[in-house]
Amino acid sequence: MKLREIIRDLQIVSMTADPETEITGISYDSRVTQPGDLFAAWKGFTADGHRFIPAAVEKGARAVLCEVPPADGTPYVQVEDCRCALALASRDFFGDPASGMKLIGFTGTSGKTSSTQLLKHVLEETLDAKVGLIGTNGNMIGDELLHTEHTTPESYELHKLFRRMADEGCSHVVMEVSSHSLALERVAGITFDVGVFTNLSQDHLDLHGTMEEYAAAKRRLFSQCREGWINLDDARAAFMSEGARCPLRTYSAERNDADLTAKDIRLSASGVRFAAVSGEDLALTKLSIPGIFSVYNALSVLAACLSLGIGLSDCAAALSTAHGVKGRMETVPTDGDYSVIIDYSHKPDALEKALKTLRPVTRGRLIVLFGCGGDRDRAKRPIMGAIAAANSDLCIVTSDNPRTEEPEEIIREILAGIDKRKNTVRVICDREEAIRWAIMNARSGDVILLAGKGHEDYQVVGHEKRHMDEREIVAAALEMRKMQ
């Protein structure tokens, strides 16, 4: 493809590269640059990509997309925002494959993963469609699961994935749209047919700095949609609607003035039931995942379906056949009269919701085992400690993904939020050992919540990703328990 075709939508400051240059690929990491690439360089958080231009050229890059022109005469295309330029260039390089599919994006702190997977199921059931999915638990093309490193991939990988989905016959793509992807321009130049805002609570302040900036990043989705839905019950609902460039509708489980509401909500250990009401339409809805958050997840899916022209009753019927999502209030089989739940609740709001969901169905002790990730938002650590202590009978504080921080220091910051005079707390730094202890000491009626890791089957220590699947650890501990 000619360079001029790739850069046609960019706002170019200056360039020395020949627009007729043949480009065979795009890269932004010099370690994987191939001969014939256009190499994109920008100033990142930890390194300046412009430093790696010589390495990319040495590997065969034919031109450079950059914010600062190279001084050595390398052919370049200079832009003001290279992240945004990379997104637009990647879109055009792959022929804008997303424009030929229905694209539905979910943004918010919690609920994105469950809602996107539930919507994928509903679209497959109601439309017999082949659906692509992009999210935290992995990317999917129909039934094929693909590995992913980020909730929303970098723009080049994203459009490459769209191209593959389109070529393999996907008519719809459902994706989680993270605040990182919006703030860092990974989804720049994409138009979503439907955008859905789920909720907002503290997270990712290591990137955004303040809750206002975090919310503003999420809000950007509604400048890239044909139609949007907002959870009217969230405290930031009004803020999220400001400046939207598309028609907006609302859903609610508490108010009567929303476009889609949940009435007569029934919660139980086996799931949720409610009547979904939209105008004159009413559909009895059930979902076999417990907790009030499941009502909101179901509403978000119903909302997206309404925008796609799928009837309320058809969507509700499909939801009733949906199963749980791995790592989202996932029940692990045990050999006794106690329960083990794995949930990805690694944020304050999510942890509180998970514990409050489990409290009514706990006959014995409600035990929570959790930690906090290293090299991430430190402010939430004492907050999560306080939430865990206030909503459980026993806190087991342990490691999550410590990354380059010392696990003991992370735990100390968690414990700062816990009044140990009033709460039962046990510190076991090694997470595998902590899970074994919880299983070995479980009593009749106990509910053990393993919070934070969810679908992950690894632990990041330093820069190393080590295999660690909590389901395997629980199974091994159950075998040990049998031998007691």
C-alpha positions as CSV (number, residue, x, y, z in Angstrom):
1,M,0.0,0.0,0.0
2,K,1.2,3.5,-0.9
3,L,2.2,5.8,2.0
4,R,-0.2,8.4,0.8
5,E,-3.2,6.0,1.2
6,I,-2.2,5.3,4.8
7,I,-1.7,8.9,5.8
8,R,-4.6,10.5,3.8
9,D,-6.7,11.2,7.0
10,L,-3.8,12.6,9.1
11,Q,-3.3,16.2,10.0
12,I,0.3,16.5,8.8
13,V,2.6,19.1,10.2
14,S,5.5,18.4,7.8
15,M,6.9,15.5,5.9
16,T,10.0,14.5,3.9
17,A,8.8,10.9,3.1
18,D,7.9,10.2,-0.5
19,P,4.1,9.6,-0.5
20,E,4.5,6.9,-3.2
21,T,6.7,4.8,-0.9
22,E,5.3,1.3,-0.7
23,I,4.5,0.3,2.9
24,T,3.9,-3.3,3.9
25,G,3.2,-2.9,7.6
26,I,3.0,-0.6,10.6
27,S,5.0,-1.0,13.9
28,Y,5.5,1.1,17.0
29,D,8.0,-1.2,18.8
30,S,11.4,-1.3,17.1
31,R,11.9,-4.9,18.4
32,V,9.2,-6.2,16.1
33,T,9.7,-3.8,13.1
34,Q,9.9,-5.6,9.8
35,P,11.3,-4.4,6.4
36,G,8.9,-2.1,4.7
37,D,7.2,-0.9,7.9
38,L,6.0,2.6,8.7
39,F,7.4,3.1,12.2
40,A,5.3,5.2,14.7
41,A,7.2,7.0,17.5
42,W,5.8,9.1,20.4
43,K,6.8,10.2,23.9
44,G,5.4,7.6,26.2
45,F,5.1,7.5,30.0
46,T,8.4,5.6,30.6
47,A,10.3,6.0,27.3
48,D,10.5,8.3,24.3
49,G,9.8,6.2,21.2
50,H,11.8,8.7,19.1
51,R,14.9,7.2,20.6
52,F,14.2,3.9,18.8
53,I,13.9,5.4,15.3
54,P,17.5,4.4,14.4
55,A,16.8,0.8,15.5
56,A,13.6,0.7,13.5
57,V,15.4,2.0,10.4
58,E,18.2,-0.5,10.8
59,K,15.5,-3.2,10.7
60,G,14.1,-1.9,7.5
61,A,11.5,0.7,8.3
62,R,10.9,2.8,5.2
63,A,9.4,5.9,6.9
64,V,8.7,7.2,10.3
65,L,5.5,8.6,11.7
66,C,6.6,10.9,14.6
67,E,6.0,14.1,16.6
68,V,9.6,15.3,16.5
69,P,11.4,15.0,13.1
70,P,14.5,12.8,13.2
71,A,17.8,14.7,12.8
72,D,19.5,12.1,10.7
73,G,17.6,12.5,7.5
74,T,15.3,9.6,7.9
75,P,12.1,10.1,5.8
76,Y,9.3,11.1,8.1
77,V,5.7,12.2,8.5
78,Q,5.3,14.7,11.4
79,V,2.0,15.0,13.3
80,E,1.0,16.6,16.5
81,D,-0.4,13.5,18.2
82,C,1.2,10.3,17.0
83,R,-1.1,8.0,19.0
84,C,-4.1,9.4,17.2
85,A,-2.3,9.3,13.9
86,L,-1.4,5.6,14.4
87,A,-5.0,4.8,15.0
88,L,-6.2,6.5,11.8
89,A,-3.3,5.1,9.8
90,S,-4.0,1.6,11.1
91,R,-7.6,2.0,10.2
92,D,-6.9,2.9,6.6
93,F,-4.1,0.4,6.3
94,F,-6.5,-2.4,7.0
95,G,-9.3,-0.9,4.9
96,D,-11.5,0.3,7.8
97,P,-13.0,-3.2,8.5
98,A,-15.0,-2.0,11.5
99,S,-17.2,0.1,9.3
100,G,-18.7,-3.0,7.7
101,M,-19.8,-4.6,11.0
102,K,-22.2,-3.5,13.8
103,L,-19.9,-2.2,16.6
104,I,-21.2,-2.0,20.2
105,G,-18.9,-0.5,22.9
106,F,-19.3,-0.7,26.7
107,T,-17.4,1.7,29.0
108,G,-17.5,2.0,32.8
109,T,-15.6,0.8,35.8
110,S,-17.6,-2.4,36.4
111,G,-19.8,-4.6,34.4
112,K,-18.1,-4.3,31.0
113,T,-16.8,-7.9,30.8
114,S,-20.1,-9.5,31.9
115,S,-22.2,-7.3,29.8
116,T,-20.2,-7.8,26.6
117,Q,-20.2,-11.6,27.0
118,L,-23.9,-11.6,27.7
119,L,-24.6,-9.4,24.7
120,K,-22.5,-11.7,22.5
121,H,-24.6,-14.7,23.7
122,V,-27.9,-12.8,23.0
123,L,-26.8,-11.7,19.5
124,E,-25.9,-15.3,18.6
125,E,-29.2,-16.6,20.0
126,T,-31.5,-14.0,18.5
127,L,-29.8,-13.2,15.2
128,D,-27.8,-16.4,14.6
129,A,-24.9,-14.0,14.1
130,K,-21.2,-14.6,14.1
131,V,-20.0,-12.2,16.8
132,G,-16.6,-10.9,17.6
133,L,-15.7,-9.9,21.2
134,I,-12.9,-7.8,22.5
135,G,-12.3,-7.6,26.3
136,T,-10.6,-8.4,29.5
137,N,-11.2,-12.1,29.4
138,G,-9.8,-12.4,25.9
139,N,-10.8,-11.7,22.3
140,M,-13.2,-14.1,20.5
141,I,-14.2,-14.7,16.9
142,G,-17.3,-16.7,17.2
143,D,-16.3,-19.6,19.4
144,E,-12.5,-19.2,18.9
145,L,-10.7,-17.6,21.9
146,L,-7.7,-15.4,21.2
147,H,-5.1,-14.2,23.7
148,T,-5.1,-10.6,24.7
149,E,-2.8,-8.4,26.8
150,H,-5.0,-5.3,27.2
151,T,-8.8,-4.8,27.7
152,T,-8.6,-2.7,24.5
153,P,-5.6,-3.5,22.3
154,E,-3.3,-0.8,20.8
155,S,-4.9,0.7,17.7
156,Y,-2.8,-1.3,15.2
157,E,-3.6,-4.6,16.8
158,L,-7.3,-3.5,17.2
159,H,-7.8,-2.8,13.5
160,K,-5.8,-6.0,12.6
161,L,-8.3,-7.9,14.7
162,F,-11.2,-6.1,13.1
163,R,-9.9,-7.1,9.7
164,R,-9.7,-10.8,10.8
165,M,-13.2,-10.6,12.3
166,A,-14.6,-9.2,9.1
167,D,-12.8,-11.7,6.9
168,E,-14.1,-14.5,9.0
169,G,-17.7,-13.4,8.7
170,C,-18.5,-11.5,11.8
171,S,-21.5,-9.2,11.4
172,H,-21.3,-7.7,15.0
173,V,-18.4,-6.8,17.3
174,V,-19.0,-6.3,21.0
175,M,-16.1,-4.7,22.9
176,E,-15.1,-3.2,26.2
177,V,-13.8,0.3,25.7
178,S,-11.5,1.1,28.5
179,S,-10.6,4.6,29.8
180,H,-7.0,3.9,28.7
181,S,-8.1,3.2,25.1
182,L,-10.1,6.5,25.0
183,A,-7.5,8.6,26.7
184,L,-4.6,7.1,24.7
185,E,-6.4,7.3,21.3
186,R,-6.5,3.6,20.7
187,V,-10.1,3.9,19.4
188,A,-9.7,7.2,17.6
189,G,-11.4,7.3,14.2
190,I,-13.9,4.5,15.1
191,T,-17.6,5.0,15.0
192,F,-19.7,2.8,17.4
193,D,-23.2,1.9,16.4
194,V,-24.1,1.8,20.1
195,G,-22.2,3.0,23.2
196,V,-23.2,2.0,26.7
197,F,-22.0,3.6,30.0
198,T,-22.3,1.2,32.9
199,N,-21.1,3.0,36.1
200,L,-18.1,4.8,37.5
201,S,-16.1,4.3,40.7
202,Q,-12.5,4.8,41.7
203,D,-10.0,3.1,39.4
204,H,-7.0,3.9,37.2
205,L,-6.1,7.2,39.0
206,D,-2.5,6.3,38.3
207,L,-3.2,7.3,34.7
208,H,-6.0,9.9,35.0
209,G,-5.0,11.6,38.2
210,T,-8.5,12.6,39.3
211,M,-12.0,11.1,39.2
212,E,-13.0,14.0,37.0
213,E,-10.4,13.2,34.4
214,Y,-11.3,9.5,34.6
215,A,-15.0,10.3,34.0
216,A,-14.1,12.7,31.2
217,A,-12.1,9.9,29.5
218,K,-15.1,7.6,29.7
219,R,-17.4,10.3,28.4
220,R,-15.4,10.5,25.1
221,L,-17.2,7.3,23.9
222,F,-20.3,9.4,23.3
223,S,-18.5,11.6,20.8
224,Q,-17.9,8.4,18.7
225,C,-21.4,6.8,18.7
226,R,-24.5,6.8,16.6
227,E,-26.6,6.2,19.7
228,G,-25.8,5.9,23.4
229,W,-27.2,4.5,26.7
230,I,-26.4,5.8,30.2
231,N,-27.1,4.1,33.5
232,L,-29.3,6.8,35.1
233,D,-28.7,5.4,38.6
234,D,-25.0,6.3,38.5
235,A,-24.0,9.5,40.3
236,R,-22.1,10.6,37.2
237,A,-25.0,10.1,34.7
238,A,-25.5,13.8,34.1
239,F,-21.8,14.4,33.6
240,M,-21.6,11.5,31.2
241,S,-24.3,13.0,29.0
242,E,-22.7,16.4,28.7
243,G,-21.3,17.2,25.2
244,A,-22.6,14.0,23.7
245,R,-22.6,14.0,19.9
246,C,-25.3,11.3,19.6
247,P,-28.8,10.7,20.8
248,L,-28.8,9.3,24.4
249,R,-31.2,7.1,26.2
250,T,-31.2,5.9,29.8
251,Y,-31.8,2.7,31.8
252,S,-32.5,2.4,35.6
253,A,-33.3,-0.1,38.3
254,E,-34.4,2.6,40.7
255,R,-36.2,5.3,38.8
256,N,-39.3,5.5,36.7
257,D,-38.2,8.3,34.3
258,A,-35.7,6.2,32.4
259,D,-36.2,4.9,28.8
260,L,-35.7,1.3,30.1
261,T,-36.5,0.3,33.7
262,A,-36.4,-2.8,35.9
263,K,-39.5,-3.5,37.9
264,D,-40.4,-6.0,40.6
265,I,-36.8,-7.1,41.1
266,R,-36.3,-10.4,42.8
267,L,-32.8,-11.4,44.1
268,S,-31.8,-14.9,45.1
269,A,-28.8,-17.1,45.4
270,S,-29.6,-18.6,42.1
271,G,-29.8,-15.4,40.1
272,V,-32.1,-12.4,39.5
273,R,-35.6,-11.9,38.0
274,F,-37.3,-8.6,37.0
275,A,-39.7,-7.1,34.6
276,A,-38.0,-5.0,31.9
277,V,-40.2,-2.1,30.8
278,S,-39.6,0.1,27.8
279,G,-42.5,2.3,26.8
280,E,-45.5,-0.1,26.3
281,D,-43.2,-3.2,26.1
282,L,-42.7,-5.4,29.1
283,A,-40.6,-8.6,29.2
284,L,-40.0,-10.9,32.2
285,T,-36.2,-11.2,32.5
286,K,-34.1,-13.7,34.4
287,L,-30.4,-14.2,34.7
288,S,-28.7,-17.0,36.5
289,I,-26.0,-14.8,38.1
290,P,-26.8,-13.5,41.6
291,G,-26.6,-9.9,42.7
292,I,-28.1,-6.5,41.9
293,F,-25.3,-5.8,39.5
294,S,-26.7,-8.6,37.4
295,V,-29.9,-6.6,37.0
296,Y,-27.8,-3.7,35.7
297,N,-25.8,-5.9,33.4
298,A,-29.0,-7.3,32.0
299,L,-30.4,-3.8,31.5
300,S,-27.3,-2.7,29.6
301,V,-27.6,-5.7,27.3
302,L,-31.4,-5.1,26.8
303,A,-30.6,-1.4,26.0
304,A,-28.0,-2.3,23.4
305,C,-30.4,-4.7,21.8
306,L,-33.2,-2.1,21.6
307,S,-30.8,0.1,19.6
308,L,-30.0,-2.8,17.3
309,G,-33.7,-3.4,16.6
310,I,-34.0,-6.6,18.7
311,G,-37.3,-7.0,20.5
312,L,-37.3,-6.8,24.3
313,S,-38.9,-10.2,24.7
314,D,-36.5,-11.9,22.3
315,C,-33.6,-10.4,24.2
316,A,-35.0,-11.4,27.6
317,A,-35.6,-15.0,26.4
318,A,-32.0,-15.2,25.2
319,L,-30.7,-13.8,28.5
320,S,-32.5,-16.6,30.4
321,T,-30.3,-19.2,28.7
322,A,-27.0,-17.4,29.5
323,H,-24.5,-18.8,31.9
324,G,-22.0,-17.1,34.2
325,V,-18.8,-15.5,33.0
326,K,-15.5,-16.9,34.1
327,G,-14.1,-15.0,37.0
328,R,-17.3,-13.0,37.6
329,M,-19.0,-14.4,40.7
330,E,-17.8,-17.8,39.5
331,T,-18.8,-20.7,41.9
332,V,-16.0,-23.3,42.3
333,P,-17.2,-26.8,43.2
334,T,-16.3,-28.0,46.7
335,D,-16.8,-31.2,48.6
336,G,-18.5,-29.7,51.6
337,D,-21.3,-27.5,52.9
338,Y,-19.4,-24.3,52.2
339,S,-18.9,-22.2,49.0
340,V,-15.9,-20.8,47.2
341,I,-16.5,-17.8,44.8
342,I,-13.9,-16.4,42.4
343,D,-14.5,-12.8,41.4
344,Y,-12.5,-10.2,39.5
345,S,-13.4,-7.5,42.1
346,H,-10.1,-5.7,42.3
347,K,-11.6,-2.2,42.7
348,P,-13.2,-0.7,45.8
349,D,-16.7,-0.5,44.4
350,A,-16.6,-4.0,42.8
351,L,-15.3,-5.5,46.1
352,E,-18.1,-3.9,48.1
353,K,-20.7,-5.0,45.6
354,A,-19.5,-8.6,45.6
355,L,-19.5,-8.8,49.4
356,K,-22.9,-7.2,49.7
357,T,-24.2,-9.7,47.1
358,L,-22.9,-12.7,49.1
359,R,-23.9,-11.5,52.6
360,P,-27.6,-12.4,52.3
361,V,-26.8,-16.0,51.1
362,T,-24.1,-16.7,53.7
363,R,-25.2,-18.9,56.6
364,G,-21.8,-19.1,58.3
365,R,-18.9,-16.7,58.0
366,L,-18.3,-14.5,55.0
367,I,-14.6,-14.7,54.3
368,V,-12.8,-12.5,51.8
369,L,-9.3,-13.1,50.5
370,F,-7.8,-10.2,48.5
371,G,-4.8,-8.1,47.8
372,C,-4.0,-5.1,45.6
373,G,-1.9,-4.9,42.4
374,G,1.5,-3.4,42.4
375,D,2.5,-0.4,40.2
376,R,-1.1,0.7,40.2
377,D,-3.4,3.2,42.0
378,R,-2.0,3.2,45.6
379,A,-4.8,5.4,46.9
380,K,-7.4,2.5,46.7
381,R,-5.4,0.1,49.0
382,P,-6.6,1.4,52.4
383,I,-10.0,2.0,50.9
384,M,-10.3,-1.7,49.9
385,G,-9.0,-2.7,53.3
386,A,-11.8,-0.8,55.0
387,I,-14.4,-2.1,52.6
388,A,-13.3,-5.7,53.1
389,A,-13.2,-5.4,56.9
390,A,-16.6,-3.7,57.1
391,N,-18.4,-6.3,54.9
392,S,-16.9,-9.6,56.0
393,D,-16.4,-11.7,59.1
394,L,-12.8,-12.6,58.2
395,C,-10.3,-10.8,56.0
396,I,-7.3,-12.7,54.6
397,V,-5.0,-10.1,53.2
398,T,-2.5,-11.4,50.6
399,S,-0.9,-10.7,47.3
400,D,-2.5,-9.9,44.0
401,N,-0.1,-9.1,41.1
402,P,2.7,-7.4,43.1
403,R,4.7,-6.6,39.9
404,T,7.8,-4.6,40.8
405,E,6.6,-3.6,44.3
406,E,7.3,-5.5,47.5
407,P,4.2,-7.5,48.4
408,E,4.7,-6.7,52.1
409,E,4.6,-3.0,51.5
410,I,1.4,-3.3,49.5
411,I,-0.2,-5.2,52.3
412,R,0.9,-2.6,54.9
413,E,-0.9,0.0,52.8
414,I,-4.0,-2.1,52.7
415,L,-3.9,-2.7,56.5
416,A,-3.8,1.0,57.1
417,G,-7.5,1.1,56.3
418,I,-8.4,-1.7,58.7
419,D,-9.1,-1.2,62.4
420,K,-7.6,-4.5,63.6
421,R,-9.2,-4.0,67.0
422,K,-12.7,-4.4,65.6
423,N,-12.0,-6.8,62.7
424,T,-10.7,-10.3,62.3
425,V,-7.7,-10.1,59.9
426,R,-5.2,-12.6,58.8
427,V,-2.1,-11.8,56.7
428,I,-0.7,-14.5,54.5
429,C,1.5,-12.9,51.9
430,D,1.8,-15.9,49.6
431,R,-1.6,-16.1,47.7
432,E,-1.4,-19.8,47.1
433,E,-0.7,-20.5,50.8
434,A,-3.5,-18.1,51.7
435,I,-6.1,-19.9,49.5
436,R,-5.0,-23.3,51.0
437,W,-5.4,-21.9,54.5
438,A,-8.9,-20.6,53.7
439,I,-10.0,-24.0,52.3
440,M,-8.5,-26.0,55.1
441,N,-10.2,-23.9,57.7
442,A,-13.6,-23.6,56.0
443,R,-16.7,-24.4,58.2
444,S,-20.2,-25.4,57.4
445,G,-22.1,-22.5,55.8
446,D,-19.0,-20.4,55.1
447,V,-18.7,-18.4,51.9
448,I,-15.1,-17.7,50.8
449,L,-14.7,-14.9,48.2
450,L,-11.4,-15.1,46.3
451,A,-11.3,-11.5,45.1
452,G,-9.1,-9.7,42.6
453,K,-7.8,-12.3,40.1
454,G,-11.0,-13.5,38.5
455,H,-10.4,-15.0,35.1
456,E,-6.6,-14.6,35.3
457,D,-4.6,-17.8,35.4
458,Y,-1.3,-16.1,36.3
459,Q,0.4,-13.8,38.8
460,V,2.8,-11.0,37.8
461,V,5.9,-10.9,40.1
462,G,8.5,-8.4,39.0
463,H,8.3,-8.5,35.2
464,E,7.6,-12.2,35.1
465,K,4.1,-13.7,34.5
466,R,3.9,-16.9,36.5
467,H,1.2,-19.5,36.1
468,M,-1.3,-19.5,39.0
469,D,-4.9,-20.6,38.5
470,E,-7.0,-20.3,41.6
471,R,-9.3,-23.1,40.5
472,E,-6.3,-25.5,40.5
473,I,-5.2,-24.2,43.9
474,V,-8.7,-24.8,45.3
475,A,-8.8,-28.3,43.8
476,A,-5.5,-29.2,45.3
477,A,-6.5,-27.8,48.7
478,L,-9.7,-29.9,48.6
479,E,-7.6,-33.0,48.1
480,M,-5.5,-32.0,51.1
481,R,-8.6,-31.5,53.1
482,K,-9.8,-35.0,52.3
483,M,-6.6,-36.4,53.8
484,Q,-7.1,-34.7,57.1
